[in-house]
């Protein structure tokens, strides 16, 4: 159990360090891609309307 917790904390730490090392342009491109994915998902599965 403790080993898994240490592993997960290490993974989170490396993810945050990798995020800090990325350029601003790479972050902007990722945001645009995520917005596009959200738009496509909303088009395929629209929100249900309240009646």
ModelCIF file with pLDDT and N, C-alpha, C, O atoms, coordinates in Angstrom:
data_MODEL
#
_entry.id   MODEL 
#
_entity.id                         1 
_entity.type                       polymer 
_entity.pdbx_number_of_molecules   1 
#
_entity_poly.entity_id                      1 
_entity_poly.type                           'polypeptide(L)' 
_entity_poly.nstd_linkage                   no 
_entity_poly.nstd_monomer                   no 
_entity_poly.pdbx_seq_one_letter_code       
;(UNK)(UNK)(UNK)(UNK)(UNK)(UNK)(UNK)(UNK)(UNK)(UNK)(UNK)(UNK)(UNK)(UNK)(UNK)(UNK)
(UNK)(UNK)(UNK)(UNK)(UNK)(UNK)(UNK)(UNK)(UNK)(UNK)(UNK)(UNK)(UNK)(UNK)(UNK)(UNK)
(UNK)(UNK)(UNK)(UNK)(UNK)(UNK)(UNK)(UNK)(UNK)(UNK)(UNK)(UNK)(UNK)(UNK)(UNK)(UNK)
(UNK)(UNK)(UNK)
;
_entity_poly.pdbx_seq_one_letter_code_can   XXXXXXXXXXXXXXXXXXXXXXXXXXXXXXXXXXXXXXXXXXXXXXXXXXX 
_entity_poly.pdbx_strand_id                 A 
#
loop_
_entity_poly_seq.entity_id 
_entity_poly_seq.num 
_entity_poly_seq.mon_id 
_entity_poly_seq.hetero 
1 1  UNK n 
1 2  UNK n 
1 3  UNK n 
1 4  UNK n 
1 5  UNK n 
1 6  UNK n 
1 7  UNK n 
1 8  UNK n 
1 9  UNK n 
1 10 UNK n 
1 11 UNK n 
1 12 UNK n 
1 13 UNK n 
1 14 UNK n 
1 15 UNK n 
1 16 UNK n 
1 17 UNK n 
1 18 UNK n 
1 19 UNK n 
1 20 UNK n 
1 21 UNK n 
1 22 UNK n 
1 23 UNK n 
1 24 UNK n 
1 25 UNK n 
1 26 UNK n 
1 27 UNK n 
1 28 UNK n 
1 29 UNK n 
1 30 UNK n 
1 31 UNK n 
1 32 UNK n 
1 33 UNK n 
1 34 UNK n 
1 35 UNK n 
1 36 UNK n 
1 37 UNK n 
1 38 UNK n 
1 39 UNK n 
1 40 UNK n 
1 41 UNK n 
1 42 UNK n 
1 43 UNK n 
1 44 UNK n 
1 45 UNK n 
1 46 UNK n 
1 47 UNK n 
1 48 UNK n 
1 49 UNK n 
1 50 UNK n 
1 51 UNK n 
#
_struct_asym.id          A 
_struct_asym.entity_id   1 
#
loop_
_ma_qa_metric.id 
_ma_qa_metric.mode 
_ma_qa_metric.name 
_ma_qa_metric.software_group_id 
_ma_qa_metric.type 
1 global pLDDT . pLDDT 
2 local  pLDDT . pLDDT 
#
_ma_qa_metric_global.metric_id      1 
_ma_qa_metric_global.metric_value   89.39 
_ma_qa_metric_global.model_id       1 
_ma_qa_metric_global.ordinal_id     1 
#
loop_
_ma_qa_metric_local.label_asym_id 
_ma_qa_metric_local.label_comp_id 
_ma_qa_metric_local.label_seq_id 
_ma_qa_metric_local.metric_id 
_ma_qa_metric_local.metric_value 
_ma_qa_metric_local.model_id 
_ma_qa_metric_local.ordinal_id 
A UNK 1  2 84.00 1 1  
A UNK 2  2 88.00 1 2  
A UNK 3  2 92.00 1 3  
A UNK 4  2 93.00 1 4  
A UNK 5  2 93.00 1 5  
A UNK 6  2 94.00 1 6  
A UNK 7  2 95.00 1 7  
A UNK 8  2 94.00 1 8  
A UNK 9  2 95.00 1 9  
A UNK 10 2 94.00 1 10 
A UNK 11 2 94.00 1 11 
A UNK 12 2 94.00 1 12 
A UNK 13 2 94.00 1 13 
A UNK 14 2 91.00 1 14 
A UNK 15 2 89.00 1 15 
A UNK 16 2 89.00 1 16 
A UNK 17 2 90.00 1 17 
A UNK 18 2 86.00 1 18 
A UNK 19 2 82.00 1 19 
A UNK 20 2 85.00 1 20 
A UNK 21 2 83.00 1 21 
A UNK 22 2 82.00 1 22 
A UNK 23 2 87.00 1 23 
A UNK 24 2 86.00 1 24 
A UNK 25 2 89.00 1 25 
A UNK 26 2 87.00 1 26 
A UNK 27 2 87.00 1 27 
A UNK 28 2 91.00 1 28 
A UNK 29 2 92.00 1 29 
A UNK 30 2 90.00 1 30 
A UNK 31 2 93.00 1 31 
A UNK 32 2 96.00 1 32 
A UNK 33 2 96.00 1 33 
A UNK 34 2 96.00 1 34 
A UNK 35 2 97.00 1 35 
A UNK 36 2 97.00 1 36 
A UNK 37 2 96.00 1 37 
A UNK 38 2 94.00 1 38 
A UNK 39 2 93.00 1 39 
A UNK 40 2 92.00 1 40 
A UNK 41 2 91.00 1 41 
A UNK 42 2 89.00 1 42 
A UNK 43 2 89.00 1 43 
A UNK 44 2 88.00 1 44 
A UNK 45 2 82.00 1 45 
A UNK 46 2 78.00 1 46 
A UNK 47 2 77.00 1 47 
A UNK 48 2 80.00 1 48 
A UNK 49 2 82.00 1 49 
A UNK 50 2 84.00 1 50 
A UNK 51 2 79.00 1 51 
#
loop_
_atom_site.group_PDB 
_atom_site.id 
_atom_site.type_symbol 
_atom_site.label_atom_id 
_atom_site.label_alt_id 
_atom_site.label_comp_id 
_atom_site.label_asym_id 
_atom_site.label_entity_id 
_atom_site.label_seq_id 
_atom_site.pdbx_PDB_ins_code 
_atom_site.Cartn_x 
_atom_site.Cartn_y 
_atom_site.Cartn_z 
_atom_site.occupancy 
_atom_site.B_iso_or_equiv 
_atom_site.pdbx_formal_charge 
_atom_site.auth_seq_id 
_atom_site.auth_comp_id 
_atom_site.auth_asym_id 
_atom_site.auth_atom_id 
_atom_site.pdbx_PDB_model_num 
ATOM 1   N N  . UNK A 1 1  ? 0.824   -1.187 0.000   1.00 84.00 ? 1  UNK A N  1 
ATOM 2   C CA . UNK A 1 1  ? 0.000   0.000  0.000   1.00 84.00 ? 1  UNK A CA 1 
ATOM 3   C C  . UNK A 1 1  ? 0.871   1.255  0.000   1.00 84.00 ? 1  UNK A C  1 
ATOM 4   O O  . UNK A 1 1  ? 0.615   2.189  -0.760  1.00 84.00 ? 1  UNK A O  1 
ATOM 5   N N  . UNK A 1 2  ? 1.894   1.280  0.845   1.00 88.00 ? 2  UNK A N  1 
ATOM 6   C CA . UNK A 1 2  ? 2.763   2.451  0.929   1.00 88.00 ? 2  UNK A CA 1 
ATOM 7   C C  . UNK A 1 2  ? 3.573   2.619  -0.354  1.00 88.00 ? 2  UNK A C  1 
ATOM 8   O O  . UNK A 1 2  ? 3.841   3.742  -0.781  1.00 88.00 ? 2  UNK A O  1 
ATOM 9   N N  . UNK A 1 3  ? 3.962   1.501  -0.965  1.00 92.00 ? 3  UNK A N  1 
ATOM 10  C CA . UNK A 1 3  ? 4.731   1.573  -2.208  1.00 92.00 ? 3  UNK A CA 1 
ATOM 11  C C  . UNK A 1 3  ? 3.886   2.188  -3.313  1.00 92.00 ? 3  UNK A C  1 
ATOM 12  O O  . UNK A 1 3  ? 4.385   2.988  -4.104  1.00 92.00 ? 3  UNK A O  1 
ATOM 13  N N  . UNK A 1 4  ? 2.627   1.827  -3.371  1.00 93.00 ? 4  UNK A N  1 
ATOM 14  C CA . UNK A 1 4  ? 1.737   2.384  -4.390  1.00 93.00 ? 4  UNK A CA 1 
ATOM 15  C C  . UNK A 1 4  ? 1.557   3.889  -4.192  1.00 93.00 ? 4  UNK A C  1 
ATOM 16  O O  . UNK A 1 4  ? 1.540   4.646  -5.163  1.00 93.00 ? 4  UNK A O  1 
ATOM 17  N N  . UNK A 1 5  ? 1.426   4.317  -2.956  1.00 93.00 ? 5  UNK A N  1 
ATOM 18  C CA . UNK A 1 5  ? 1.279   5.738  -2.655  1.00 93.00 ? 5  UNK A CA 1 
ATOM 19  C C  . UNK A 1 5  ? 2.528   6.507  -3.072  1.00 93.00 ? 5  UNK A C  1 
ATOM 20  O O  . UNK A 1 5  ? 2.427   7.585  -3.659  1.00 93.00 ? 5  UNK A O  1 
ATOM 21  N N  . UNK A 1 6  ? 3.690   5.965  -2.775  1.00 94.00 ? 6  UNK A N  1 
ATOM 22  C CA . UNK A 1 6  ? 4.942   6.613  -3.173  1.00 94.00 ? 6  UNK A CA 1 
ATOM 23  C C  . UNK A 1 6  ? 5.050   6.671  -4.691  1.00 94.00 ? 6  UNK A C  1 
ATOM 24  O O  . UNK A 1 6  ? 5.490   7.678  -5.247  1.00 94.00 ? 6  UNK A O  1 
ATOM 25  N N  . UNK A 1 7  ? 4.652   5.595  -5.364  1.00 95.00 ? 7  UNK A N  1 
ATOM 26  C CA . UNK A 1 7  ? 4.680   5.565  -6.823  1.00 95.00 ? 7  UNK A CA 1 
ATOM 27  C C  . UNK A 1 7  ? 3.755   6.635  -7.408  1.00 95.00 ? 7  UNK A C  1 
ATOM 28  O O  . UNK A 1 7  ? 4.146   7.358  -8.324  1.00 95.00 ? 7  UNK A O  1 
ATOM 29  N N  . UNK A 1 8  ? 2.538   6.739  -6.886  1.00 94.00 ? 8  UNK A N  1 
ATOM 30  C CA . UNK A 1 8  ? 1.584   7.728  -7.398  1.00 94.00 ? 8  UNK A CA 1 
ATOM 31  C C  . UNK A 1 8  ? 2.071   9.158  -7.145  1.00 94.00 ? 8  UNK A C  1 
ATOM 32  O O  . UNK A 1 8  ? 1.930   10.020 -8.012  1.00 94.00 ? 8  UNK A O  1 
ATOM 33  N N  . UNK A 1 9  ? 2.633   9.412  -5.979  1.00 95.00 ? 9  UNK A N  1 
ATOM 34  C CA . UNK A 1 9  ? 3.179   10.737 -5.687  1.00 95.00 ? 9  UNK A CA 1 
ATOM 35  C C  . UNK A 1 9  ? 4.346   11.064 -6.619  1.00 95.00 ? 9  UNK A C  1 
ATOM 36  O O  . UNK A 1 9  ? 4.481   12.199 -7.075  1.00 95.00 ? 9  UNK A O  1 
ATOM 37  N N  . UNK A 1 10 ? 5.181   10.077 -6.897  1.00 94.00 ? 10 UNK A N  1 
ATOM 38  C CA . UNK A 1 10 ? 6.293   10.287 -7.829  1.00 94.00 ? 10 UNK A CA 1 
ATOM 39  C C  . UNK A 1 10 ? 5.792   10.593 -9.231  1.00 94.00 ? 10 UNK A C  1 
ATOM 40  O O  . UNK A 1 10 ? 6.337   11.465 -9.908  1.00 94.00 ? 10 UNK A O  1 
ATOM 41  N N  . UNK A 1 11 ? 4.764   9.888  -9.672  1.00 94.00 ? 11 UNK A N  1 
ATOM 42  C CA . UNK A 1 11 ? 4.190   10.143 -10.998 1.00 94.00 ? 11 UNK A CA 1 
ATOM 43  C C  . UNK A 1 11 ? 3.626   11.554 -11.086 1.00 94.00 ? 11 UNK A C  1 
ATOM 44  O O  . UNK A 1 11 ? 3.845   12.251 -12.077 1.00 94.00 ? 11 UNK A O  1 
ATOM 45  N N  . UNK A 1 12 ? 2.905   11.976 -10.057 1.00 94.00 ? 12 UNK A N  1 
ATOM 46  C CA . UNK A 1 12 ? 2.342   13.327 -10.050 1.00 94.00 ? 12 UNK A CA 1 
ATOM 47  C C  . UNK A 1 12 ? 3.450   14.379 -10.075 1.00 94.00 ? 12 UNK A C  1 
ATOM 48  O O  . UNK A 1 12 ? 3.331   15.395 -10.760 1.00 94.00 ? 12 UNK A O  1 
ATOM 49  N N  . UNK A 1 13 ? 4.507   14.137 -9.339  1.00 94.00 ? 13 UNK A N  1 
ATOM 50  C CA . UNK A 1 13 ? 5.627   15.075 -9.310  1.00 94.00 ? 13 UNK A CA 1 
ATOM 51  C C  . UNK A 1 13 ? 6.251   15.214 -10.684 1.00 94.00 ? 13 UNK A C  1 
ATOM 52  O O  . UNK A 1 13 ? 6.517   16.329 -11.133 1.00 94.00 ? 13 UNK A O  1 
ATOM 53  N N  . UNK A 1 14 ? 6.488   14.094 -11.361 1.00 91.00 ? 14 UNK A N  1 
ATOM 54  C CA . UNK A 1 14 ? 7.091   14.148 -12.691 1.00 91.00 ? 14 UNK A CA 1 
ATOM 55  C C  . UNK A 1 14 ? 6.161   14.795 -13.705 1.00 91.00 ? 14 UNK A C  1 
ATOM 56  O O  . UNK A 1 14 ? 6.626   15.493 -14.607 1.00 91.00 ? 14 UNK A O  1 
ATOM 57  N N  . UNK A 1 15 ? 4.862   14.578 -13.577 1.00 89.00 ? 15 UNK A N  1 
ATOM 58  C CA . UNK A 1 15 ? 3.911   15.232 -14.477 1.00 89.00 ? 15 UNK A CA 1 
ATOM 59  C C  . UNK A 1 15 ? 3.955   16.747 -14.316 1.00 89.00 ? 15 UNK A C  1 
ATOM 60  O O  . UNK A 1 15 ? 3.924   17.485 -15.302 1.00 89.00 ? 15 UNK A O  1 
ATOM 61  N N  . UNK A 1 16 ? 4.025   17.203 -13.077 1.00 89.00 ? 16 UNK A N  1 
ATOM 62  C CA . UNK A 1 16 ? 4.066   18.649 -12.837 1.00 89.00 ? 16 UNK A CA 1 
ATOM 63  C C  . UNK A 1 16 ? 5.373   19.253 -13.341 1.00 89.00 ? 16 UNK A C  1 
ATOM 64  O O  . UNK A 1 16 ? 5.383   20.354 -13.891 1.00 89.00 ? 16 UNK A O  1 
ATOM 65  N N  . UNK A 1 17 ? 6.477   18.526 -13.152 1.00 90.00 ? 17 UNK A N  1 
ATOM 66  C CA . UNK A 1 17 ? 7.755   19.022 -13.668 1.00 90.00 ? 17 UNK A CA 1 
ATOM 67  C C  . UNK A 1 17 ? 7.745   19.078 -15.189 1.00 90.00 ? 17 UNK A C  1 
ATOM 68  O O  . UNK A 1 17 ? 8.282   20.016 -15.779 1.00 90.00 ? 17 UNK A O  1 
ATOM 69  N N  . UNK A 1 18 ? 7.141   18.085 -15.828 1.00 86.00 ? 18 UNK A N  1 
ATOM 70  C CA . UNK A 1 18 ? 7.056   18.083 -17.286 1.00 86.00 ? 18 UNK A CA 1 
ATOM 71  C C  . UNK A 1 18 ? 6.185   19.239 -17.767 1.00 86.00 ? 18 UNK A C  1 
ATOM 72  O O  . UNK A 1 18 ? 6.475   19.847 -18.798 1.00 86.00 ? 18 UNK A O  1 
ATOM 73  N N  . UNK A 1 19 ? 5.136   19.542 -17.039 1.00 82.00 ? 19 UNK A N  1 
ATOM 74  C CA . UNK A 1 19 ? 4.261   20.651 -17.415 1.00 82.00 ? 19 UNK A CA 1 
ATOM 75  C C  . UNK A 1 19 ? 5.002   21.986 -17.309 1.00 82.00 ? 19 UNK A C  1 
ATOM 76  O O  . UNK A 1 19 ? 4.813   22.867 -18.147 1.00 82.00 ? 19 UNK A O  1 
ATOM 77  N N  . UNK A 1 20 ? 5.831   22.136 -16.297 1.00 85.00 ? 20 UNK A N  1 
ATOM 78  C CA . UNK A 1 20 ? 6.602   23.365 -16.145 1.00 85.00 ? 20 UNK A CA 1 
ATOM 79  C C  . UNK A 1 20 ? 7.634   23.529 -17.261 1.00 85.00 ? 20 UNK A C  1 
ATOM 80  O O  . UNK A 1 20 ? 7.959   24.650 -17.653 1.00 85.00 ? 20 UNK A O  1 
ATOM 81  N N  . UNK A 1 21 ? 8.142   22.412 -17.768 1.00 83.00 ? 21 UNK A N  1 
ATOM 82  C CA . UNK A 1 21 ? 9.178   22.458 -18.792 1.00 83.00 ? 21 UNK A CA 1 
ATOM 83  C C  . UNK A 1 21 ? 8.603   22.741 -20.178 1.00 83.00 ? 21 UNK A C  1 
ATOM 84  O O  . UNK A 1 21 ? 9.357   23.082 -21.090 1.00 83.00 ? 21 UNK A O  1 
ATOM 85  N N  . UNK A 1 22 ? 7.295   22.610 -20.359 1.00 82.00 ? 22 UNK A N  1 
ATOM 86  C CA . UNK A 1 22 ? 6.695   22.816 -21.676 1.00 82.00 ? 22 UNK A CA 1 
ATOM 87  C C  . UNK A 1 22 ? 6.626   24.292 -22.019 1.00 82.00 ? 22 UNK A C  1 
ATOM 88  O O  . UNK A 1 22 ? 6.522   25.153 -21.145 1.00 82.00 ? 22 UNK A O  1 
ATOM 89  N N  . UNK A 1 23 ? 6.686   24.560 -23.304 1.00 87.00 ? 23 UNK A N  1 
ATOM 90  C CA . UNK A 1 23 ? 6.624   25.953 -23.758 1.00 87.00 ? 23 UNK A CA 1 
ATOM 91  C C  . UNK A 1 23 ? 5.184   26.444 -23.743 1.00 87.00 ? 23 UNK A C  1 
ATOM 92  O O  . UNK A 1 23 ? 4.237   25.663 -23.656 1.00 87.00 ? 23 UNK A O  1 
ATOM 93  N N  . UNK A 1 24 ? 5.052   27.736 -23.829 1.00 86.00 ? 24 UNK A N  1 
ATOM 94  C CA . UNK A 1 24 ? 3.733   28.352 -23.841 1.00 86.00 ? 24 UNK A CA 1 
ATOM 95  C C  . UNK A 1 24 ? 2.967   27.958 -25.098 1.00 86.00 ? 24 UNK A C  1 
ATOM 96  O O  . UNK A 1 24 ? 1.755   27.749 -25.050 1.00 86.00 ? 24 UNK A O  1 
ATOM 97  N N  . UNK A 1 25 ? 3.671   27.857 -26.219 1.00 89.00 ? 25 UNK A N  1 
ATOM 98  C CA . UNK A 1 25 ? 3.019   27.474 -27.474 1.00 89.00 ? 25 UNK A CA 1 
ATOM 99  C C  . UNK A 1 25 ? 2.460   26.055 -27.387 1.00 89.00 ? 25 UNK A C  1 
ATOM 100 O O  . UNK A 1 25 ? 1.364   25.793 -27.883 1.00 89.00 ? 25 UNK A O  1 
ATOM 101 N N  . UNK A 1 26 ? 3.193   25.148 -26.769 1.00 87.00 ? 26 UNK A N  1 
ATOM 102 C CA . UNK A 1 26 ? 2.713   23.770 -26.630 1.00 87.00 ? 26 UNK A CA 1 
ATOM 103 C C  . UNK A 1 26 ? 1.462   23.718 -25.764 1.00 87.00 ? 26 UNK A C  1 
ATOM 104 O O  . UNK A 1 26 ? 0.540   22.951 -26.040 1.00 87.00 ? 26 UNK A O  1 
ATOM 105 N N  . UNK A 1 27 ? 1.434   24.536 -24.718 1.00 87.00 ? 27 UNK A N  1 
ATOM 106 C CA . UNK A 1 27 ? 0.256   24.580 -23.854 1.00 87.00 ? 27 UNK A CA 1 
ATOM 107 C C  . UNK A 1 27 ? -0.945  25.142 -24.610 1.00 87.00 ? 27 UNK A C  1 
ATOM 108 O O  . UNK A 1 27 ? -2.063  24.646 -24.469 1.00 87.00 ? 27 UNK A O  1 
ATOM 109 N N  . UNK A 1 28 ? -0.708  26.183 -25.417 1.00 91.00 ? 28 UNK A N  1 
ATOM 110 C CA . UNK A 1 28 ? -1.798  26.768 -26.198 1.00 91.00 ? 28 UNK A CA 1 
ATOM 111 C C  . UNK A 1 28 ? -2.360  25.777 -27.208 1.00 91.00 ? 28 UNK A C  1 
ATOM 112 O O  . UNK A 1 28 ? -3.572  25.706 -27.411 1.00 91.00 ? 28 UNK A O  1 
ATOM 113 N N  . UNK A 1 29 ? -1.470  25.008 -27.842 1.00 92.00 ? 29 UNK A N  1 
ATOM 114 C CA . UNK A 1 29 ? -1.920  24.004 -28.813 1.00 92.00 ? 29 UNK A CA 1 
ATOM 115 C C  . UNK A 1 29 ? -2.749  22.930 -28.121 1.00 92.00 ? 29 UNK A C  1 
ATOM 116 O O  . UNK A 1 29 ? -3.767  22.489 -28.656 1.00 92.00 ? 29 UNK A O  1 
ATOM 117 N N  . UNK A 1 30 ? -2.318  22.507 -26.932 1.00 90.00 ? 30 UNK A N  1 
ATOM 118 C CA . UNK A 1 30 ? -3.083  21.496 -26.205 1.00 90.00 ? 30 UNK A CA 1 
ATOM 119 C C  . UNK A 1 30 ? -4.465  22.017 -25.825 1.00 90.00 ? 30 UNK A C  1 
ATOM 120 O O  . UNK A 1 30 ? -5.446  21.278 -25.908 1.00 90.00 ? 30 UNK A O  1 
ATOM 121 N N  . UNK A 1 31 ? -4.556  23.268 -25.415 1.00 93.00 ? 31 UNK A N  1 
ATOM 122 C CA . UNK A 1 31 ? -5.849  23.857 -25.059 1.00 93.00 ? 31 UNK A CA 1 
ATOM 123 C C  . UNK A 1 31 ? -6.771  23.889 -26.272 1.00 93.00 ? 31 UNK A C  1 
ATOM 124 O O  . UNK A 1 31 ? -7.956  23.574 -26.163 1.00 93.00 ? 31 UNK A O  1 
ATOM 125 N N  . UNK A 1 32 ? -6.224  24.272 -27.436 1.00 96.00 ? 32 UNK A N  1 
ATOM 126 C CA . UNK A 1 32 ? -7.030  24.294 -28.650 1.00 96.00 ? 32 UNK A CA 1 
ATOM 127 C C  . UNK A 1 32 ? -7.516  22.900 -29.027 1.00 96.00 ? 32 UNK A C  1 
ATOM 128 O O  . UNK A 1 32 ? -8.664  22.730 -29.438 1.00 96.00 ? 32 UNK A O  1 
ATOM 129 N N  . UNK A 1 33 ? -6.648  21.904 -28.888 1.00 96.00 ? 33 UNK A N  1 
ATOM 130 C CA . UNK A 1 33 ? -7.046  20.526 -29.199 1.00 96.00 ? 33 UNK A CA 1 
ATOM 131 C C  . UNK A 1 33 ? -8.137  20.044 -28.254 1.00 96.00 ? 33 UNK A C  1 
ATOM 132 O O  . UNK A 1 33 ? -9.082  19.383 -28.688 1.00 96.00 ? 33 UNK A O  1 
ATOM 133 N N  . UNK A 1 34 ? -8.021  20.363 -26.972 1.00 96.00 ? 34 UNK A N  1 
ATOM 134 C CA . UNK A 1 34 ? -9.029  19.942 -26.003 1.00 96.00 ? 34 UNK A CA 1 
ATOM 135 C C  . UNK A 1 34 ? -10.368 20.629 -26.250 1.00 96.00 ? 34 UNK A C  1 
ATOM 136 O O  . UNK A 1 34 ? -11.424 20.016 -26.096 1.00 96.00 ? 34 UNK A O  1 
ATOM 137 N N  . UNK A 1 35 ? -10.321 21.906 -26.634 1.00 97.00 ? 35 UNK A N  1 
ATOM 138 C CA . UNK A 1 35 ? -11.562 22.608 -26.966 1.00 97.00 ? 35 UNK A CA 1 
ATOM 139 C C  . UNK A 1 35 ? -12.233 21.987 -28.180 1.00 97.00 ? 35 UNK A C  1 
ATOM 140 O O  . UNK A 1 35 ? -13.456 21.854 -28.220 1.00 97.00 ? 35 UNK A O  1 
ATOM 141 N N  . UNK A 1 36 ? -11.430 21.606 -29.173 1.00 97.00 ? 36 UNK A N  1 
ATOM 142 C CA . UNK A 1 36 ? -11.984 20.958 -30.366 1.00 97.00 ? 36 UNK A CA 1 
ATOM 143 C C  . UNK A 1 36 ? -12.611 19.613 -30.000 1.00 97.00 ? 36 UNK A C  1 
ATOM 144 O O  . UNK A 1 36 ? -13.700 19.291 -30.474 1.00 97.00 ? 36 UNK A O  1 
ATOM 145 N N  . UNK A 1 37 ? -11.935 18.823 -29.160 1.00 96.00 ? 37 UNK A N  1 
ATOM 146 C CA . UNK A 1 37 ? -12.485 17.536 -28.731 1.00 96.00 ? 37 UNK A CA 1 
ATOM 147 C C  . UNK A 1 37 ? -13.806 17.748 -27.998 1.00 96.00 ? 37 UNK A C  1 
ATOM 148 O O  . UNK A 1 37 ? -14.750 16.983 -28.197 1.00 96.00 ? 37 UNK A O  1 
ATOM 149 N N  . UNK A 1 38 ? -13.886 18.764 -27.162 1.00 94.00 ? 38 UNK A N  1 
ATOM 150 C CA . UNK A 1 38 ? -15.115 19.051 -26.436 1.00 94.00 ? 38 UNK A CA 1 
ATOM 151 C C  . UNK A 1 38 ? -16.236 19.430 -27.397 1.00 94.00 ? 38 UNK A C  1 
ATOM 152 O O  . UNK A 1 38 ? -17.375 18.996 -27.225 1.00 94.00 ? 38 UNK A O  1 
ATOM 153 N N  . UNK A 1 39 ? -15.920 20.234 -28.402 1.00 93.00 ? 39 UNK A N  1 
ATOM 154 C CA . UNK A 1 39 ? -16.919 20.632 -29.397 1.00 93.00 ? 39 UNK A CA 1 
ATOM 155 C C  . UNK A 1 39 ? -17.448 19.413 -30.149 1.00 93.00 ? 39 UNK A C  1 
ATOM 156 O O  . UNK A 1 39 ? -18.656 19.282 -30.349 1.00 93.00 ? 39 UNK A O  1 
ATOM 157 N N  . UNK A 1 40 ? -16.557 18.533 -30.560 1.00 92.00 ? 40 UNK A N  1 
ATOM 158 C CA . UNK A 1 40 ? -16.966 17.316 -31.280 1.00 92.00 ? 40 UNK A CA 1 
ATOM 159 C C  . UNK A 1 40 ? -17.814 16.434 -30.376 1.00 92.00 ? 40 UNK A C  1 
ATOM 160 O O  . UNK A 1 40 ? -18.828 15.897 -30.820 1.00 92.00 ? 40 UNK A O  1 
ATOM 161 N N  . UNK A 1 41 ? -17.422 16.276 -29.126 1.00 91.00 ? 41 UNK A N  1 
ATOM 162 C CA . UNK A 1 41 ? -18.180 15.431 -28.195 1.00 91.00 ? 41 UNK A CA 1 
ATOM 163 C C  . UNK A 1 41 ? -19.570 16.008 -27.951 1.00 91.00 ? 41 UNK A C  1 
ATOM 164 O O  . UNK A 1 41 ? -20.538 15.254 -27.851 1.00 91.00 ? 41 UNK A O  1 
ATOM 165 N N  . UNK A 1 42 ? -19.683 17.326 -27.855 1.00 89.00 ? 42 UNK A N  1 
ATOM 166 C CA . UNK A 1 42 ? -20.991 17.940 -27.641 1.00 89.00 ? 42 UNK A CA 1 
ATOM 167 C C  . UNK A 1 42 ? -21.861 17.791 -28.875 1.00 89.00 ? 42 UNK A C  1 
ATOM 168 O O  . UNK A 1 42 ? -23.083 17.688 -28.764 1.00 89.00 ? 42 UNK A O  1 
ATOM 169 N N  . UNK A 1 43 ? -21.248 17.780 -30.047 1.00 89.00 ? 43 UNK A N  1 
ATOM 170 C CA . UNK A 1 43 ? -22.011 17.611 -31.280 1.00 89.00 ? 43 UNK A CA 1 
ATOM 171 C C  . UNK A 1 43 ? -22.548 16.180 -31.382 1.00 89.00 ? 43 UNK A C  1 
ATOM 172 O O  . UNK A 1 43 ? -23.672 15.967 -31.836 1.00 89.00 ? 43 UNK A O  1 
ATOM 173 N N  . UNK A 1 44 ? -21.749 15.213 -30.964 1.00 88.00 ? 44 UNK A N  1 
ATOM 174 C CA . UNK A 1 44 ? -22.159 13.806 -31.044 1.00 88.00 ? 44 UNK A CA 1 
ATOM 175 C C  . UNK A 1 44 ? -23.190 13.481 -29.972 1.00 88.00 ? 44 UNK A C  1 
ATOM 176 O O  . UNK A 1 44 ? -24.180 12.803 -30.246 1.00 88.00 ? 44 UNK A O  1 
ATOM 177 N N  . UNK A 1 45 ? -22.963 13.963 -28.750 1.00 82.00 ? 45 UNK A N  1 
ATOM 178 C CA . UNK A 1 45 ? -23.846 13.680 -27.624 1.00 82.00 ? 45 UNK A CA 1 
ATOM 179 C C  . UNK A 1 45 ? -24.351 15.002 -27.041 1.00 82.00 ? 45 UNK A C  1 
ATOM 180 O O  . UNK A 1 45 ? -23.777 15.504 -26.075 1.00 82.00 ? 45 UNK A O  1 
ATOM 181 N N  . UNK A 1 46 ? -25.413 15.571 -27.612 1.00 78.00 ? 46 UNK A N  1 
ATOM 182 C CA . UNK A 1 46 ? -25.897 16.843 -27.078 1.00 78.00 ? 46 UNK A CA 1 
ATOM 183 C C  . UNK A 1 46 ? -26.486 16.664 -25.677 1.00 78.00 ? 46 UNK A C  1 
ATOM 184 O O  . UNK A 1 46 ? -26.904 15.569 -25.301 1.00 78.00 ? 46 UNK A O  1 
ATOM 185 N N  . UNK A 1 47 ? -26.510 17.744 -24.924 1.00 77.00 ? 47 UNK A N  1 
ATOM 186 C CA . UNK A 1 47 ? -27.077 17.691 -23.573 1.00 77.00 ? 47 UNK A CA 1 
ATOM 187 C C  . UNK A 1 47 ? -28.573 17.433 -23.667 1.00 77.00 ? 47 UNK A C  1 
ATOM 188 O O  . UNK A 1 47 ? -29.241 17.930 -24.573 1.00 77.00 ? 47 UNK A O  1 
ATOM 189 N N  . UNK A 1 48 ? -29.093 16.656 -22.728 1.00 80.00 ? 48 UNK A N  1 
ATOM 190 C CA . UNK A 1 48 ? -30.551 16.445 -22.731 1.00 80.00 ? 48 UNK A CA 1 
ATOM 191 C C  . UNK A 1 48 ? -31.272 17.718 -22.340 1.00 80.00 ? 48 UNK A C  1 
ATOM 192 O O  . UNK A 1 48 ? -30.798 18.483 -21.500 1.00 80.00 ? 48 UNK A O  1 
ATOM 193 N N  . UNK A 1 49 ? -32.408 17.935 -22.948 1.00 82.00 ? 49 UNK A N  1 
ATOM 194 C CA . UNK A 1 49 ? -33.213 19.134 -22.666 1.00 82.00 ? 49 UNK A CA 1 
ATOM 195 C C  . UNK A 1 49 ? -34.191 18.820 -21.540 1.00 82.00 ? 49 UNK A C  1 
ATOM 196 O O  . UNK A 1 49 ? -34.776 17.739 -21.486 1.00 82.00 ? 49 UNK A O  1 
ATOM 197 N N  . UNK A 1 50 ? -34.352 19.780 -20.651 1.00 84.00 ? 50 UNK A N  1 
ATOM 198 C CA . UNK A 1 50 ? -35.311 19.616 -19.569 1.00 84.00 ? 50 UNK A CA 1 
ATOM 199 C C  . UNK A 1 50 ? -36.714 19.893 -20.133 1.00 84.00 ? 50 UNK A C  1 
ATOM 200 O O  . UNK A 1 50 ? -36.921 20.809 -20.929 1.00 84.00 ? 50 UNK A O  1 
ATOM 201 N N  . UNK A 1 51 ? -37.642 19.084 -19.697 1.00 79.00 ? 51 UNK A N  1 
ATOM 202 C CA . UNK A 1 51 ? -39.023 19.289 -20.194 1.00 79.00 ? 51 UNK A CA 1 
ATOM 203 C C  . UNK A 1 51 ? -39.969 19.528 -19.029 1.00 79.00 ? 51 UNK A C  1 
ATOM 204 O O  . UNK A 1 51 ? -41.167 19.721 -19.236 1.00 79.00 ? 51 UNK A O  1 
#
